[in-house]
């Protein structure tokens, strides 16, 4: 089996429109959550969200093409451009050995809404309606942009989307189906329809205080905050990367994929499926204890997720769970849905690369059911040797990836 390394990173997030700015904000505990600006927040019960700020798609896309792309696809193309440039992979790989695994949990919801409005008002439907809306189109457009003619797979597993995309890309390269894959996820669902939908299923925080709305693992938590953006990683076979002198951030060494098969929205309170997912990833990575570990937790700030995720860490690591460094960067970025896993994988990569664990901000009141080290409010320096990213999605989808220092 072949080794797989990370050679490029790109991000558009609520705390920065590139990896450098995003990571600097995360280290410094900068909150990207605010009162909603993209529409009148009086339309919805949830008033805050983590919106991308100052994004200019025309830095990456021609003006005439932007009109044919939903915002989620614009974010994906921008993050992919950053990652490809960072890796210097373009022109240094055979097209047939170059793949794209980029997913979205919701896809083009703004386009869907706009065209429904047109229909109900007897207006013309755009000929670009379908190719703007469908969830696979980010993968398709990125493949076209970089002549990537290898495997192309848009994963859709709700909040676990981009962790599964990265994990499946890892396995595809490890098994010899490609030499490099552009992978990650994108989302642009801060829209009244989506906000009202998540509110109706009682998932969102109703706090109107941006600093106290997304508070993972805190006893006062009462729901997640919607985020948006994109995260993209370039995964590459180790010998291929080495031969071309590529920079290597870290090695991906393990991946777990399980299902709770329990409930359409709630996690299994016994956390068996989540724990097994983490354990599968650790076993594939060759984990046998003694590592300095950081986990970028799913940490949604919902009562059920954070307590069950804590239980999963204890089941997977045993007593060593109390030695693991954990944080939830959703306290800063909100929940970026289909983009969350990729952006959080990037945070886990940078933590490993720099030996810095980013904080869980807004943490004030401990919860007896969440009694691990969540790195409250301030980053810490740790000589990390391994990092994990965990995500858990509606439908019971569990995903975990493990990374090691090269």
C-alpha positions as CSV (number, residue, x, y, z in Angstrom):
1,X,0.0,0.0,0.0
2,X,1.2,3.5,-0.9
3,X,1.7,6.4,1.5
4,X,-0.3,9.6,1.1
5,X,0.8,13.1,2.0
6,X,-0.8,16.6,1.9
7,X,1.0,19.0,-0.4
8,X,-1.4,21.9,-0.8
9,X,-4.1,23.7,1.2
10,X,-6.7,26.3,0.4
11,X,-9.5,27.9,2.4
12,X,-12.3,30.5,2.3
13,X,-13.8,30.8,5.8
14,X,-15.6,33.2,8.1
15,X,-12.2,34.0,9.8
16,X,-10.1,34.4,6.6
17,X,-10.2,34.1,2.9
18,X,-7.0,32.0,2.7
19,X,-5.2,29.5,4.9
20,X,-2.7,31.9,6.4
21,X,-5.4,34.3,7.6
22,X,-7.8,31.5,8.7
23,X,-5.1,29.8,10.7
24,X,-3.8,33.0,12.3
25,X,-7.4,33.8,13.4
26,X,-7.9,30.3,14.8
27,X,-4.6,30.5,16.8
28,X,-5.6,33.9,18.2
29,X,-9.2,32.9,19.0
30,X,-10.9,35.3,16.6
31,X,-14.6,34.9,16.4
32,X,-16.1,34.9,12.9
33,X,-19.7,34.9,14.1
34,X,-21.8,38.1,13.9
35,X,-25.4,39.3,13.3
36,X,-26.4,38.1,9.8
37,X,-25.6,40.7,7.1
38,X,-26.6,38.9,3.9
39,X,-30.3,39.2,4.6
40,X,-32.5,40.9,7.1
41,X,-32.1,38.7,10.3
42,X,-35.6,39.8,11.4
43,X,-36.8,37.2,8.8
44,X,-35.5,34.3,11.0
45,X,-35.5,33.4,14.7
46,X,-31.7,32.7,14.5
47,X,-30.0,36.1,14.2
48,X,-26.3,35.2,14.0
49,X,-24.2,33.3,11.6
50,X,-20.5,32.9,10.6
51,X,-20.5,34.6,7.2
52,X,-17.5,34.8,4.8
53,X,-16.4,38.4,4.6
54,X,-14.8,40.4,1.8
55,X,-14.7,37.6,-0.7
56,X,-14.1,38.6,-4.3
57,X,-14.7,35.7,-6.6
58,X,-13.2,37.6,-9.5
59,X,-9.8,37.0,-8.0
60,X,-10.2,33.5,-9.2
61,X,-13.0,33.4,-11.8
62,X,-13.8,35.6,-14.8
63,X,-16.8,37.9,-14.3
64,X,-18.9,36.3,-17.0
65,X,-18.3,32.9,-15.5
66,X,-19.3,34.0,-12.0
67,X,-22.9,34.6,-13.1
68,X,-23.1,30.9,-14.0
69,X,-21.9,29.7,-10.6
70,X,-23.7,29.4,-7.3
71,X,-21.8,30.9,-4.4
72,X,-20.9,27.4,-3.0
73,X,-19.1,26.6,-6.2
74,X,-17.4,30.0,-6.3
75,X,-16.0,29.3,-2.8
76,X,-14.9,25.8,-3.9
77,X,-13.1,27.1,-7.0
78,X,-11.3,29.8,-5.0
79,X,-10.1,27.4,-2.3
80,X,-9.0,24.9,-5.0
81,X,-7.0,27.5,-6.8
82,X,-5.2,28.3,-3.6
83,X,-4.5,24.7,-2.9
84,X,-3.3,23.9,-6.4
85,X,-1.0,26.9,-6.4
86,X,0.3,26.0,-3.0
87,X,1.1,22.5,-4.1
88,X,2.5,23.4,-7.5
89,X,0.8,20.3,-8.8
90,X,-0.5,21.8,-12.0
91,X,1.6,20.6,-15.0
92,X,3.4,18.1,-12.8
93,X,1.0,15.1,-13.0
94,X,-0.6,13.0,-15.7
95,X,-4.2,14.1,-16.2
96,X,-5.5,10.6,-16.0
97,X,-3.8,10.1,-12.6
98,X,-5.3,13.4,-11.2
99,X,-8.7,13.3,-9.4
100,X,-11.2,15.5,-7.7
101,X,-13.2,14.6,-4.6
102,X,-15.1,17.7,-3.6
103,X,-18.6,17.6,-2.0
104,X,-21.3,19.8,-0.6
105,X,-23.9,19.0,2.0
106,X,-26.6,21.2,0.5
107,X,-25.3,22.6,-2.8
108,X,-26.8,25.6,-4.6
109,X,-29.7,26.5,-2.3
110,X,-29.6,30.2,-3.4
111,X,-30.0,29.1,-7.0
112,X,-32.7,26.7,-6.1
113,X,-34.6,29.4,-4.2
114,X,-34.2,32.0,-7.0
115,X,-35.4,29.7,-9.7
116,X,-38.4,28.6,-7.6
117,X,-39.3,32.3,-7.2
118,X,-39.1,32.7,-11.0
119,X,-41.4,29.8,-11.6
120,X,-44.0,30.9,-9.1
121,X,-43.9,34.4,-10.6
122,X,-44.2,33.1,-14.3
123,X,-40.6,34.2,-15.1
124,X,-38.2,32.3,-17.2
125,X,-36.1,29.6,-15.6
126,X,-32.3,30.0,-16.2
127,X,-30.7,27.5,-18.6
128,X,-28.0,27.3,-15.9
129,X,-30.4,26.4,-13.1
130,X,-29.5,22.7,-12.9
131,X,-25.7,22.9,-13.5
132,X,-25.6,25.7,-10.9
133,X,-27.6,23.9,-8.2
134,X,-26.4,20.3,-8.3
135,X,-24.0,19.2,-5.5
136,X,-21.5,17.6,-7.8
137,X,-20.8,20.7,-9.9
138,X,-18.0,22.0,-7.7
139,X,-16.1,18.8,-8.4
140,X,-16.9,19.0,-12.1
141,X,-15.8,22.6,-12.5
142,X,-12.6,22.0,-10.6
143,X,-11.8,19.0,-12.7
144,X,-12.3,21.1,-15.9
145,X,-10.1,23.9,-14.6
146,X,-7.2,21.6,-13.9
147,X,-7.6,18.9,-16.6
148,X,-8.1,16.3,-13.8
149,X,-9.3,13.2,-15.8
150,X,-8.9,10.6,-13.0
151,X,-11.5,9.6,-10.5
152,X,-14.0,12.4,-9.7
153,X,-16.4,11.9,-6.8
154,X,-18.6,14.4,-5.0
155,X,-19.4,13.0,-1.6
156,X,-22.6,14.0,0.2
157,X,-22.9,12.9,3.8
158,X,-24.3,16.1,5.5
159,X,-21.9,17.5,8.0
160,X,-19.4,14.7,7.4
161,X,-19.2,15.4,3.7
162,X,-15.7,16.8,3.3
163,X,-14.1,14.5,5.9
164,X,-15.5,11.6,4.0
165,X,-14.2,13.2,0.7
166,X,-10.7,13.5,2.2
167,X,-10.8,10.0,3.5
168,X,-12.1,8.4,0.3
169,X,-9.4,10.3,-1.7
170,X,-6.8,9.0,0.7
171,X,-7.9,5.5,0.1
172,X,-8.1,6.0,-3.6
173,X,-4.5,7.1,-3.8
174,X,-3.3,4.5,-1.2
175,X,-4.9,1.8,-3.4
176,X,-3.4,3.1,-6.6
177,X,-6.4,4.6,-8.4
178,X,-4.7,8.1,-8.6
179,X,-1.5,9.8,-7.8
180,X,-3.0,13.1,-6.6
181,X,-6.5,14.3,-5.7
182,X,-8.0,17.7,-5.1
183,X,-10.4,17.1,-2.2
184,X,-12.6,18.9,0.3
185,X,-15.9,20.6,0.5
186,X,-17.9,23.8,0.1
187,X,-21.1,25.3,1.4
188,X,-23.0,28.5,1.0
189,X,-26.3,27.9,2.9
190,X,-26.7,31.0,5.1
191,X,-30.0,31.7,3.5
192,X,-33.4,32.3,5.1
193,X,-34.8,29.0,3.8
194,X,-31.9,26.9,5.3
195,X,-31.9,28.9,8.5
196,X,-35.6,28.4,9.0
197,X,-35.2,24.7,8.1
198,X,-32.5,24.1,10.7
199,X,-34.5,26.2,13.2
200,X,-37.6,24.0,12.7
201,X,-35.6,20.9,13.6
202,X,-34.3,22.7,16.7
203,X,-30.7,22.5,15.7
204,X,-29.6,26.2,15.8
205,X,-28.6,28.4,18.7
206,X,-31.2,31.2,19.3
207,X,-28.6,33.4,21.1
208,X,-28.2,36.8,19.6
209,X,-24.8,37.3,21.3
210,X,-22.2,36.3,18.6
211,X,-19.6,35.6,21.3
212,X,-21.8,33.2,23.2
213,X,-23.8,31.4,20.4
214,X,-21.3,28.7,19.4
215,X,-19.9,27.4,22.7
216,X,-18.8,23.8,22.2
217,X,-18.6,21.6,25.3
218,X,-19.8,24.4,27.5
219,X,-22.8,23.4,29.8
220,X,-24.8,26.4,28.4
221,X,-24.6,25.3,24.8
222,X,-28.0,25.2,23.0
223,X,-27.4,24.7,19.3
224,X,-25.0,25.3,16.4
225,X,-24.4,28.5,14.4
226,X,-24.5,28.3,10.6
227,X,-21.2,28.9,8.8
228,X,-20.1,28.9,5.2
229,X,-17.0,28.7,3.0
230,X,-14.8,26.0,1.5
231,X,-11.7,24.0,2.4
232,X,-9.5,22.1,-0.1
233,X,-6.5,19.8,0.3
234,X,-4.2,18.3,-2.3
235,X,-3.5,14.7,-1.4
236,X,-0.6,13.1,-3.2
237,X,1.2,9.8,-3.3
238,X,4.4,10.1,-1.2
239,X,6.9,9.0,-3.9
240,X,5.2,11.1,-6.5
241,X,5.5,14.2,-4.2
242,X,9.0,13.4,-3.3
243,X,10.1,13.0,-6.9
244,X,8.9,16.5,-7.8
245,X,10.3,18.1,-4.6
246,X,6.9,19.0,-3.3
247,X,6.4,20.5,0.1
248,X,4.7,18.0,2.5
249,X,2.6,19.3,5.4
250,X,1.8,15.9,6.9
251,X,1.0,12.3,6.1
252,X,-2.6,11.0,6.2
253,X,-2.3,7.6,7.9
254,X,-5.9,6.6,8.8
255,X,-9.5,6.9,8.0
256,X,-12.7,5.7,9.6
257,X,-16.2,5.6,8.1
258,X,-19.2,4.1,10.0
259,X,-22.9,4.8,10.5
260,X,-24.9,4.9,13.8
261,X,-28.0,3.5,12.0
262,X,-29.9,5.1,14.9
263,X,-31.7,8.3,14.0
264,X,-32.0,10.8,11.1
265,X,-30.7,13.8,13.1
266,X,-29.6,12.7,16.6
267,X,-26.3,10.9,17.4
268,X,-26.4,7.6,19.1
269,X,-26.1,8.6,22.8
270,X,-24.1,5.4,23.5
271,X,-21.5,6.7,20.9
272,X,-20.6,3.2,19.7
273,X,-20.6,4.0,16.0
274,X,-18.5,7.2,16.5
275,X,-16.0,5.4,18.7
276,X,-15.7,2.6,16.2
277,X,-15.1,5.1,13.5
278,X,-12.2,6.8,15.5
279,X,-10.8,3.4,16.4
280,X,-10.8,2.2,12.7
281,X,-8.8,5.4,11.8
282,X,-6.4,4.9,14.6
283,X,-5.8,1.2,13.8
284,X,-5.1,2.0,10.2
285,X,-2.6,4.7,11.2
286,X,-0.8,2.2,13.4
287,X,-1.5,4.0,16.6
288,X,-0.3,2.1,19.7
289,X,-0.2,4.9,22.3
290,X,2.5,7.3,23.4
291,X,1.7,10.0,20.8
292,X,1.1,13.7,21.5
293,X,-2.3,14.0,20.0
294,X,-4.6,16.9,18.9
295,X,-8.2,16.3,17.9
296,X,-10.1,18.9,16.0
297,X,-13.5,17.8,17.3
298,X,-16.8,18.0,15.6
299,X,-17.9,20.0,18.6
300,X,-21.1,21.6,17.3
301,X,-22.3,23.2,20.5
302,X,-25.4,21.1,20.5
303,X,-26.3,19.3,23.8
304,X,-26.4,15.9,22.2
305,X,-23.3,16.0,20.0
306,X,-20.8,17.3,22.5
307,X,-21.7,14.8,25.2
308,X,-21.8,11.8,22.9
309,X,-18.6,12.9,21.1
310,X,-16.9,13.1,24.5
311,X,-18.1,9.6,25.2
312,X,-16.7,8.4,21.8
313,X,-13.3,9.8,22.6
314,X,-13.3,7.9,25.9
315,X,-14.4,4.7,24.3
316,X,-11.8,5.0,21.5
317,X,-8.8,6.1,23.7
318,X,-9.6,4.7,27.1
319,X,-7.9,6.5,29.9
320,X,-5.6,8.2,27.4
321,X,-8.6,10.3,26.4
322,X,-7.7,12.6,29.3
323,X,-4.2,13.2,27.9
324,X,-5.5,14.2,24.4
325,X,-5.6,17.9,23.4
326,X,-9.0,18.7,22.0
327,X,-10.7,21.8,20.6
328,X,-13.6,22.8,18.4
329,X,-12.8,25.6,15.9
330,X,-16.6,25.8,15.3
331,X,-16.5,28.2,18.2
332,X,-14.9,30.6,15.7
333,X,-16.1,29.5,12.3
334,X,-19.6,28.2,13.1
335,X,-20.7,25.0,11.5
336,X,-19.7,25.1,7.8
337,X,-21.8,22.0,7.1
338,X,-20.3,20.2,4.0
339,X,-17.2,22.4,4.2
340,X,-16.6,21.8,8.0
341,X,-14.5,18.7,7.8
342,X,-12.1,20.0,5.2
343,X,-11.5,23.3,7.0
344,X,-11.1,21.5,10.3
345,X,-8.7,19.0,8.7
346,X,-6.7,22.0,7.5
347,X,-6.7,23.3,11.1
348,X,-5.5,19.9,12.3
349,X,-2.7,19.9,9.7
350,X,-1.5,23.3,10.7
351,X,-1.7,22.4,14.4
352,X,0.5,19.4,13.7
353,X,2.9,21.4,11.5
354,X,3.4,24.3,13.9
355,X,2.9,22.5,17.3
356,X,0.0,24.8,18.3
357,X,-3.4,23.7,19.5
358,X,-6.1,26.3,18.7
359,X,-8.6,27.1,21.4
360,X,-12.3,26.5,21.9
361,X,-13.4,30.1,22.5
362,X,-16.4,31.3,24.5
363,X,-15.9,28.4,27.0
364,X,-17.0,29.4,30.6
365,X,-19.1,26.8,32.3
366,X,-17.8,23.1,32.4
367,X,-20.2,20.3,31.8
368,X,-19.7,17.2,33.9
369,X,-20.6,15.1,30.8
370,X,-17.8,16.9,28.9
371,X,-14.8,16.5,31.1
372,X,-11.8,16.3,28.7
373,X,-9.2,18.9,27.8
374,X,-11.0,21.2,25.3
375,X,-8.2,23.9,25.3
376,X,-10.5,26.6,26.6
377,X,-10.1,30.1,25.2
378,X,-6.3,30.2,24.6
379,X,-4.1,28.3,22.2
380,X,-1.3,26.1,23.7
381,X,2.1,25.0,22.4
382,X,2.5,21.2,22.2
383,X,5.1,19.1,20.3
384,X,2.3,17.2,18.5
385,X,3.1,14.0,16.6
386,X,-0.5,13.1,15.5
387,X,-3.7,14.9,14.8
388,X,-7.3,13.8,14.1
389,X,-10.4,15.5,12.7
390,X,-13.8,14.0,13.5
391,X,-17.2,14.8,12.0
392,X,-20.6,13.4,12.5
393,X,-23.6,14.1,10.2
394,X,-27.3,13.8,10.0
395,X,-28.3,10.3,9.1
396,X,-25.7,8.9,11.5
397,X,-22.7,9.4,9.2
398,X,-19.4,9.2,11.1
399,X,-16.0,10.2,9.8
400,X,-12.5,10.5,11.2
401,X,-9.1,11.1,9.6
402,X,-5.7,10.8,11.2
403,X,-2.5,12.7,10.2
404,X,1.1,12.3,11.3
405,X,4.2,14.4,11.0
406,X,6.4,13.4,8.1
